[in-house]
């Protein structure tokens, strides 16, 4: 008996985002396994098939219909001018959960202070189309050349300026570069082919993927908290306890005590737990979360 045809073909980013993408899907409930040389993953869902390809190419293949949906950066959707449905934002990267920026940079000692100062100059970048449109919009004549990598080391010997991506700016500072302007802020997005999005069955599956991936990301910065508290201190505790929603309060066998359960930002836990203890709370348990659905 032949295997049924999968409902969706999904494009997944190969390279720097590959492992973090597999981890995110695993937390959302989909286990994706690959061999070292294969671009075709195995997914524990008969309705899904997929390929790992460069993030730069995902939006083109989604637009053209080879993929029903895919994960790629907003920057590459813009660079390729892809006509796709932007389903949801998924703010994660190889090393952090913050958005990245494509920035125009020059050496620290460069006389360039604004984009207009680069008229007649040469600029290296991987985002050739985006950079050309940026300067054309401002009527600034420049030469834009494609960079195959290590873009930050090309100034000032090979080019006058670069446009490169950064999360924290640490690499730019290490290479003694100064930011002149930000061209684009970007993060990973789940995108869909327009015809696939118009198909009710496929759209429902894509929306399920969006919901679960978003829930997994939301859970990454939050923890659950359980504790027992004296009823006499309940009002004071509730004023101090931040919560995603109002905390759940349950009676205990002792009428003088109640149990509380809530969800808080993980970074808050280190401050709030000692406070709760000092107010008489006992049996405080912090636990990790897999998904948070609003």
C-alpha positions as CSV (number, residue, x, y, z in Angstrom):
1,X,0.0,0.0,0.0
2,X,1.5,3.4,-1.1
3,X,1.9,6.2,1.4
4,X,-0.7,9.0,1.1
5,X,0.4,12.2,-0.6
6,X,1.3,14.8,2.1
7,X,-1.1,17.8,2.4
8,X,1.7,20.4,2.7
9,X,5.2,20.9,1.3
10,X,7.1,23.2,3.6
11,X,10.3,25.1,2.9
12,X,12.8,25.1,5.8
13,X,15.9,27.3,6.1
14,X,19.2,25.5,5.8
15,X,22.4,27.0,7.3
16,X,22.6,29.1,10.4
17,X,18.9,28.8,11.2
18,X,18.6,25.0,10.6
19,X,19.2,23.7,14.1
20,X,17.2,26.4,15.9
21,X,14.3,25.8,13.4
22,X,14.4,22.0,14.2
23,X,14.4,22.8,17.9
24,X,11.5,25.2,17.6
25,X,9.4,22.6,15.6
26,X,10.3,19.9,18.2
27,X,9.0,22.1,21.0
28,X,5.8,22.7,18.9
29,X,5.3,18.9,18.5
30,X,7.0,18.1,15.1
31,X,10.2,16.1,15.1
32,X,12.3,16.9,12.1
33,X,15.3,14.6,11.4
34,X,17.9,15.0,8.7
35,X,21.1,13.2,7.6
36,X,24.3,15.3,7.2
37,X,24.1,15.4,3.4
38,X,20.3,15.3,2.8
39,X,18.1,18.3,2.0
40,X,15.0,16.2,2.5
41,X,14.0,15.8,6.1
42,X,11.8,13.2,7.8
43,X,8.9,14.8,9.7
44,X,6.7,12.8,12.2
45,X,3.5,14.1,10.5
46,X,2.1,12.3,7.4
47,X,0.5,15.5,6.3
48,X,3.9,17.3,6.0
49,X,6.8,17.0,3.6
50,X,9.6,19.5,3.2
51,X,13.0,20.5,2.0
52,X,15.9,22.4,3.6
53,X,17.1,25.1,1.3
54,X,18.9,28.4,1.7
55,X,16.7,31.0,3.4
56,X,17.5,33.4,0.6
57,X,15.5,31.1,-1.8
58,X,12.5,30.0,0.3
59,X,10.2,32.9,-0.6
60,X,10.7,32.4,-4.4
61,X,9.8,28.7,-4.2
62,X,6.8,29.5,-2.0
63,X,5.6,32.2,-4.5
64,X,6.0,29.8,-7.4
65,X,4.1,27.0,-5.6
66,X,6.8,24.4,-5.1
67,X,6.3,25.0,-1.3
68,X,2.9,25.6,0.2
69,X,4.5,27.5,3.0
70,X,7.9,28.1,4.4
71,X,10.1,29.8,7.0
72,X,12.4,32.6,5.9
73,X,13.4,36.1,6.8
74,X,11.3,39.2,6.1
75,X,14.5,40.5,4.5
76,X,14.5,37.8,1.8
77,X,10.9,38.3,1.1
78,X,11.6,41.9,0.4
79,X,14.9,41.2,-1.5
80,X,13.1,38.8,-3.8
81,X,10.0,41.0,-4.1
82,X,8.0,37.8,-3.4
83,X,4.2,37.9,-3.7
84,X,3.3,35.7,-0.7
85,X,1.0,35.6,2.3
86,X,2.9,36.6,5.5
87,X,1.2,34.3,8.0
88,X,3.0,35.2,11.3
89,X,6.2,36.5,12.8
90,X,8.5,34.0,14.5
91,X,11.2,36.1,16.2
92,X,14.1,33.7,16.7
93,X,17.6,33.3,15.3
94,X,20.6,31.1,15.7
95,X,21.6,32.9,19.0
96,X,18.8,35.1,20.3
97,X,15.1,36.0,20.1
98,X,15.5,39.6,18.9
99,X,15.1,41.2,15.5
100,X,18.1,41.7,13.2
101,X,18.9,44.8,11.2
102,X,20.5,45.4,7.8
103,X,22.7,48.4,8.3
104,X,24.8,50.7,6.1
105,X,28.3,50.8,7.6
106,X,31.6,52.6,7.0
107,X,35.0,52.5,8.8
108,X,35.0,54.3,12.1
109,X,37.4,57.0,10.7
110,X,35.5,57.5,7.4
111,X,34.3,61.0,6.6
112,X,30.9,59.6,5.6
113,X,28.2,60.8,8.0
114,X,25.0,60.3,5.9
115,X,24.0,58.2,2.9
116,X,24.4,61.1,0.5
117,X,28.1,61.2,1.3
118,X,28.5,57.9,-0.5
119,X,27.5,59.3,-4.0
120,X,29.8,57.8,-6.6
121,X,31.2,55.2,-4.1
122,X,31.2,51.4,-4.1
123,X,29.1,49.3,-1.7
124,X,29.3,45.5,-1.0
125,X,26.3,43.5,0.3
126,X,24.4,40.2,-0.1
127,X,21.2,42.2,-0.4
128,X,21.9,43.8,-3.8
129,X,18.3,44.5,-4.9
130,X,17.3,46.0,-1.6
131,X,20.4,48.2,-1.4
132,X,20.0,49.4,-5.0
133,X,16.3,50.4,-4.3
134,X,17.4,52.2,-1.1
135,X,19.8,54.4,-2.9
136,X,17.7,54.9,-6.1
137,X,14.8,56.1,-3.9
138,X,17.1,58.8,-2.5
139,X,18.6,59.6,-6.0
140,X,22.1,58.8,-4.7
141,X,24.3,57.3,-7.5
142,X,26.4,54.3,-6.2
143,X,27.8,51.1,-7.4
144,X,26.4,48.0,-5.5
145,X,28.2,44.7,-5.8
146,X,27.3,41.3,-4.5
147,X,29.4,40.0,-1.5
148,X,29.9,36.3,-1.1
149,X,30.6,36.6,2.6
150,X,33.0,38.2,5.1
151,X,31.5,41.5,4.0
152,X,32.7,43.4,7.1
153,X,36.4,42.9,6.2
154,X,36.1,44.5,2.7
155,X,36.1,48.1,3.9
156,X,38.0,50.3,3.2
157,X,40.4,48.4,0.9
158,X,37.9,46.9,-1.5
159,X,34.8,49.0,-1.1
160,X,33.8,52.3,0.5
161,X,30.9,50.9,2.6
162,X,28.9,47.8,3.2
163,X,25.4,46.8,4.0
164,X,25.4,43.8,6.4
165,X,23.1,42.1,8.9
166,X,23.6,42.5,12.7
167,X,21.8,41.5,15.9
168,X,23.9,43.0,18.6
169,X,26.5,45.0,16.6
170,X,29.4,43.2,18.2
171,X,30.9,42.0,15.0
172,X,30.7,45.5,13.5
173,X,32.5,47.0,16.5
174,X,35.1,44.3,16.4
175,X,35.9,45.3,12.8
176,X,35.9,49.0,13.7
177,X,32.8,49.8,11.7
178,X,30.3,52.6,12.3
179,X,26.6,52.4,11.4
180,X,25.3,55.2,9.1
181,X,21.7,54.1,8.6
182,X,19.4,51.1,9.1
183,X,17.8,49.9,5.8
184,X,15.6,47.1,7.1
185,X,14.6,45.4,10.3
186,X,13.9,41.7,9.9
187,X,12.9,38.5,11.6
188,X,11.8,35.0,10.6
189,X,8.3,34.7,9.2
190,X,6.0,31.9,8.3
191,X,4.9,32.6,4.7
192,X,2.4,30.9,2.4
193,X,1.7,30.5,-1.2
194,X,-1.4,32.4,-2.2
195,X,-3.2,29.5,-3.9
196,X,-2.4,27.2,-0.9
197,X,-3.7,29.9,1.5
198,X,-7.0,30.0,-0.5
199,X,-7.4,26.2,-0.1
200,X,-9.4,25.7,3.1
201,X,-7.7,22.4,4.1
202,X,-4.2,23.6,3.5
203,X,-4.9,27.0,5.2
204,X,-6.2,25.2,8.3
205,X,-3.0,23.1,8.5
206,X,-0.8,26.2,7.9
207,X,-2.7,28.1,10.7
208,X,-2.2,25.1,13.0
209,X,1.6,25.2,12.3
210,X,1.5,29.0,13.0
211,X,-0.4,28.6,16.2
212,X,1.9,25.9,17.6
213,X,5.2,27.6,16.6
214,X,4.1,30.9,18.1
215,X,3.0,29.1,21.3
216,X,6.4,27.4,21.5
217,X,8.2,30.7,21.1
218,X,6.0,32.4,23.7
219,X,6.7,29.6,26.2
220,X,10.5,30.2,25.8
221,X,10.5,33.3,27.9
222,X,8.0,32.2,30.5
223,X,7.7,29.7,33.4
224,X,4.9,28.3,35.4
225,X,4.7,29.0,39.2
226,X,2.9,27.0,41.9
227,X,2.8,27.9,45.5
228,X,0.8,27.5,48.7
229,X,-0.1,30.7,50.7
230,X,-1.9,31.6,53.9
231,X,-5.3,33.0,53.0
232,X,-4.7,36.0,55.3
233,X,-1.9,37.0,53.0
234,X,-3.7,36.4,49.7
235,X,-4.5,40.1,48.9
236,X,-0.9,41.1,49.5
237,X,0.4,38.2,47.4
238,X,-1.9,39.0,44.5
239,X,-0.7,42.6,44.4
240,X,2.9,41.4,44.1
241,X,2.3,38.5,41.7
242,X,2.6,39.4,38.0
243,X,0.5,37.1,35.8
244,X,-0.3,36.3,32.2
245,X,-3.9,36.2,33.4
246,X,-5.4,36.3,36.8
247,X,-3.8,33.4,38.8
248,X,-5.7,30.3,39.5
249,X,-6.6,30.0,43.2
250,X,-7.7,26.6,44.7
251,X,-8.7,25.6,48.2
252,X,-6.5,23.3,50.3
253,X,-7.6,20.8,52.9
254,X,-6.7,23.5,55.5
255,X,-9.2,26.3,55.3
256,X,-6.5,28.8,56.3
257,X,-4.4,28.1,53.1
258,X,-4.9,28.3,49.3
259,X,-2.9,27.1,46.3
260,X,-2.0,29.5,43.6
261,X,-0.8,28.8,40.0
262,X,0.3,31.3,37.4
263,X,2.5,32.0,34.4
264,X,5.2,34.7,34.7
265,X,8.2,36.0,32.7
266,X,11.2,33.8,33.5
267,X,13.4,36.8,34.2
268,X,10.8,37.9,36.9
269,X,11.0,34.6,38.8
270,X,14.4,35.3,40.4
271,X,13.0,38.5,41.9
272,X,9.5,37.4,42.8
273,X,10.2,34.0,44.4
274,X,12.1,35.5,47.4
275,X,9.4,38.1,47.8
276,X,6.7,35.4,47.9
277,X,8.7,33.4,50.4
278,X,9.0,36.4,52.7
279,X,5.2,36.9,52.6
280,X,4.7,33.4,53.9
281,X,4.3,31.4,50.7
282,X,5.4,27.8,50.9
283,X,5.9,24.9,48.5
284,X,7.0,27.2,45.7
285,X,7.6,25.3,42.4
286,X,8.9,26.9,39.2
287,X,8.5,24.7,36.1
288,X,9.3,25.2,32.4
289,X,6.6,25.5,29.7
290,X,6.4,24.0,26.2
291,X,3.7,26.2,24.7
292,X,1.7,29.2,25.7
293,X,-1.5,29.9,23.6
294,X,-3.2,33.2,24.0
